[in-house]
Structure formats: structure tokens, C-alpha cells
Amino acid sequence: MLAACAVCSLIVWLVLAGGHGMFWRTDTRLDPYSPQADGAAEPNGGWPAVTVIIPARNEADIIPYTLPSLLSQNYPGPLQVVLVDDASEDGTGEIARTLGRSAGAHVPLRVLTGGGRPAGWVGKVWAMEQGVRASSPESEWLLFTDADIAHGPESVARLVHHATTRGLDLTSLMAFLRARSRWERLLIPAFVYFFAQLYPFRRTNRPATRTAGAAGHAILLRRGALEHAGGLASIARAVIDDCSLARTIKRSGGRIWVGLADPATDGVRGVRPCPQLADLWSMVARSAYTQLRHSPVLLIGSVAGLALTYVAPPLAAVVGLAGLAAGAGGTAAIVSAAAGLGAWAVMTATYIPMIRYYLQSARNAVLLPVVAILYVLMTLDSARAHWRGRGAAWKGRTYPAVNGNRVPGT
């Protein structure tokens, strides 16, 4: 049985590595952009007006490190920032206003006190909607970004240049997340790796495919495409708002693109510290079961699939080699050892680019099976919380079971 599982796993990894949108590659980045190009980088028709929308709830400790990076953007066109203070209890709004008046903040800032959440809306999407309503009517583009994301000085210009050059309606960047503590270094690269496996960037970026994903860290969206898709009301109940938004735009005929941030150029990076395992556990578990549509069948299938794909190879390799070393080997032991080592090697090879993207030694890639087990446990914990009556959460709010991965009504 173990030998058969090892062979199946090897086949799976050969297919994943050779196909599946080349998900393991980390070279899907924004197009080159040079602000010193004497206008050569200017889009046709000039630089469009952009409104940056930041939904913020209880972010007093974070926004001093992130908001100034947007208020000091080097963007050649009209730019404004709207921060929606979503019923914060820690003075987020006042701190934001103070930052808006500080030296070096040359981009206009409007801090909006969020209103009561209507029935049928989750908190973050409602905050985003209020930002859209408060944005300048002249803004052709809307940039949604999380409050814990910092931006390089040309981040907005690079995003707009990429989107207008390629004729895109939605452009999204997975931020370079903080990975300094032991647990961050172990789990954060795998978080991005698994995201890319779920939503392969190259496949997502092809208009002919149905795959659609986005990272809420930075989503530049053409206002006309949002209105054509039905506005944010079409994802009002979506807990996983970024991927739901990407799916809505793509289904309505819009062109979408998602890629990795380049810390050396666009500088889109996450600054929220998650030094302990409990911090990262909470981050994943709060919406993992929502990703599975609260389906026990999908949960069982996902756990079984992860076990076959990530756990079976090292287990088969160890058991097979142990059997051969003990002289109790046979065809089954040889197959287990060979197929297990082969699958583990291919798995490790696909993980190395992400490990290197996070500036770690390639030898750390061999630990991916251990990390996968931790993510399985987080997913099971997310399901347990749901079964005990707790829904997905965002900034202290817990929602009942809603379909966060599909657009409501579809």
C-alpha cells in the first residue's frame, strides 16, 4: 500500500512540476519601469487619476510604518488616499490624520469614519465599498491595499504602468511578507507557495482559463471593470474577498493579472509581525475552512490529497530504506524507497525557488512535508471552530458560515 502511494505521489509531482501553470516559478513580476525614462514610460493618454483605498480596523501599531509609504508616492498623475477607519477602538483614525499632516506627506489623505455595516455585507468588503464611494469621481483606477502593507516610492506608478501597458482590468501583487522569526521563516514561504499552487499565476493571467486569484495586499482595479461586474455588492458576503473579486472581474470579461512583489523595485511588503506559531496559526485557521466552502467532503478530500502529496513521499522513503537496511527488503521496499525519494526530490525542487525568493538556504526546502502537516492541522482547527459555531474572522469580527470563495448567487 505504501509503495502504491509513493508511486502515485511521484506521478502527481511530475505532473505538478511539468504542468499546472508552472506554479513553482517566482519570476511573474511587474514589467520594468523607469521613472527617469523622460516620459517614455507614460501610458497612452497620460497618467490616469488613482485613488488608494485602505480598509483599517485597529491598526494603530501598524499604520505609522505603512501609511507614510503611500502618502509619499512618486506618482506622475493625480493620486489620493482614502483610509476607511472601520470602527477602530485604538485611535487608528486620529493617528492616520496626524500622519497625513506630517512632513513628506504630499499625497492628499482623506480619513473616513466607517458607517454601520448593512445586512449581507462582511466588514472588510463594506469598508472597501465606503472607500469606493468616497473616492474621487475622476479616478479611473482604484488601488485596494491592506493597512499592514508598505509600498516602495514608485509602487503605484509601476502598477499603473503594468496595467495600462498590458490592457489589464485587475492587477494584483502578492506582497513580500515578513519572514524574520523562526516560525515566520518556516511557514511564510510555504503560505505563498501553496497560494501559487491553488492559483497558478501563469494560468490565472491567461484570459482563456477559468482560474482566477488575487492577493488583497495590492489590487489595482479599473473602476469601469468593477462597475461592469456589478460593483463590490457582487462580493458583499465574501470573506475571501480578493479571490472572489478576481473571479467576478474575470467572469464578467475583464483581464486579470497576479504576480509576486519584487522587494528591490516595487517594494510592496508586509510589515505585520507574526513571531509566534500561534500568530500564524490564527492567520491561516481563521479562513482555511471557508476556502473549502465549509464542506466536510472537500475537507476530507483535501486532507487525503495533502497526505498523499506531501506526507507519503518521505514516509515511503524512510520505511523503504529502513526495510532495505534491515535485510527485509523486497520489491515493495525498493519501490517505496525509490518512488518516495523521487517524489520528495521533485517536491523539494519546486519549493527551492520560493525559499530563495525569501532569501533562505535551499536546504530548508526539504522541510516542506513538515510544514504541510502544520497547515493540515490549521485547516482541521479551522473546521473545528466552524463546527463549534464560530465563523471566519476579520479584526475581531466573527461571521457566520458564508461562502467566501464563490461569488454569492453562483
Summary of the structure (lengths in Angstrom):
residues: 410
radius of gyration: 22.4
end to end distance: 40.1
largest distance: 76.4
contacts: 1423
relative contact order: 0.16
helix: 49%
strand: 12%
